[in-house]
Amino acid sequence: MEDEFDKFGLIGYGKTAREAEADLFVALRETKEGLGDGDVPDIEIGFRKFDVGAFFSYYPFFNITQFSKFVGINATQMRQYASGIRRPTKQKKEDINRAVHYIIETLSTESRAFCID
């Protein structure tokens, strides 16, 4: 958590990012029940900081091979990043982040005109 609270802390555990996310919401609910709603401020929870493996697990519609080609990273290397066998260098992380942000920007811009006919 980036924010610090005097009376509590929150953490979520799971084998996948989605499981950890769900567990964090359980922890928040249990904290509110234990301390009372008035003692727990409204918290905006955002989950968008992933390692490579968690990214592909959380967004399974991304095909690792096609994404690798788009980023310019060897697909085998990307799979090693995703499985945790290897860790990407700082430059490779920047390349991956740049590609993800480009996709997000493109989809958000073009989604208004997109439809399946």
SULKA-V647212 format. One line per field, one symbol per residue. phi: phi as a letter, one per 40 degrees, with the letter a starting at -180 (. if undefined). psi: psi as a letter, one per 30 degrees, with the letter a starting at -180 (. if undefined). A space follows every 50 residues. Layout:
phi->???
psi->???
//
This chain:
phi->.ccbbccabbabbicbccccccccccccccccccchdccbccbcbbbabb ccccdcccbccccdcccdcccgbdcccccccccgcbbccdcccccccccc cccdccccccccbcacb
psi->kfkkkefllkkkllfleeeeeeeeeeeeeeeeeefkeffjlkkjkkigjl leeeefeeiffkkeeeeeeefgkkeeeeeeeefgelkkleeeeeeeeeee eeeeeeeeefffgklk.
//
